[in-house]
Amino acid sequence: MGWTTKARVPMPGVLVQQRILGCCWHATSALSRGGRMVVVDVPELTVREVNEATARFSGARLIGEGEHARVYRASLRTGKAAAAKRLVGYHWSWPQRGPPARVHRVAADLRVLLYEFADMGTLHDALHLHGDRPALSWAQRVRVALDAARGLAYLHGFATAAGAVHGEVRSSKVLLFPGFRAKVADGHNMFHQPDLELGYAQVRHASAMAYLSPECFSTGRMMPKSDVFSFGLVLLELLTGAKPFDDTDREDCCYLWSWAAPFLAEGRVEECIDPKLGDQYPRAGALELATIAVQCLQKDPTSRPSMDTVARLINCDIIMRDQHGRRLL
Ligand SMILES: Nc1ncnc2c1ncn2[C@@H]1O[C@H](COP(=O)(O)OP(=O)(O)OP(=O)(O)O)[C@@H](O)[C@H]1O
């Protein structure tokens, strides 16, 4: 069984699911209403082929696990790798209206999203799982920040047509590809319907809660500016190398924003920069990026810039130059 669906031609910065097997996903068609999206047919893939590509979702193919899904490496017949995200025990908490509500009405055992395979994993792992991989350089951090900002700006660009909001912006949703190109994946709340309470109820673990904006806590509502707040935390993560919420020392749970705010307010960026960068970063560029993060993290959503503005602010000459004045990207 496979649904004939369409996929957007991937634009740098956004990763969208190509197909759900076993349930019908309406995001693609709804998002295409904006008229700014190119829609293409993707090759039909049957459940049998997906089973074959993942060795029947064998443990050996498991590459990651989230709250709602297990992710497997799939080898397609074309020779390409894909990430097959199998939804497990997932209860769609969409309200019974609007396009996503249709998902409720389709019963199926196998619900799989196929994604382009992110060869270099997630930004979260690149920043926080050390192992023997080298720390991200300043240039790589800037590349990732710009791509992710552009991806979200692109998504928000549909706000007037279909009302797109990601709703789960965090470093584990930023996937990395060769050359440290980044794409923002997932986005369970692709439809922004201003009066609906979305997202907050879906986010249960503390590390994900740390990315939520104040208005999400107070109203449970998601809006594009809530994504901007979450993105501000991703920027802080890139700058400091620290997690938005770290309870390693449970006595003294640390919220990154509360810790970094006093330094950033006084322009003391060097006191909170990721020590793994050593002195291999431009102070002026880091300060500029920190200033953008602070703007994103404003308590009042109306004081935050739009994602489009954030992307343009990042792409400025100060940030695009290294400590020797050489162009980074
Ligand atoms: N397209 C992909 N390519 C390669 N690896 C992926 C891809 N998508 C997800 N993964 C891996 O699978 C893991 C789990 O992904 P998932 O999106 O389910 O989790 P999460 O963001 O950690 O959790 P949750 O959304 O449940 O809070 C990721 O941390 C990543 O390591």
The ligand as a Gaussian input file, in Angstrom:
#p B3LYP/6-31G(d) Opt

LIG

0 1
 N       16.791000      12.596000       7.820000
 C       17.585000      12.030000       8.729000
 N       18.797000      11.582000       8.375000
 C       19.625000      11.009000       9.284000
 N       19.321000      10.842000      10.595000
 C       18.120000      11.263000      11.005000
 C       17.184000      11.873000      10.116000
 N       16.076000      12.195000      10.807000
 C       16.308000      11.814000      12.078000
 N       17.530000      11.240000      12.219000
 C       18.138000      10.689000      13.448000
 O       17.106000      10.114000      14.237000
 C       17.063000      10.732000      15.524000
 C       15.634000      10.806000      16.004000
 O       14.921000      11.695000      15.163000
 P       13.556000      12.347000      15.634000
 O       13.257000      13.470000      14.716000
 O       12.539000      11.294000      15.797000
 O       13.929000      12.766000      17.059000
 P       14.048000      13.940000      18.045000
 O       13.977000      15.284000      17.454000
 O       15.279000      13.611000      18.843000
 O       12.807000      13.636000      18.905000
 P       11.312000      14.110000      19.049000
 O       10.849000      14.744000      17.796000
 O       10.564000      12.878000      19.348000
 O       11.380000      15.008000      20.203000
 C       17.736000      12.091000      15.327000
 O       18.272000      12.562000      16.531000
 C       18.793000      11.774000      14.290000
 O       19.935000      11.225000      14.923000

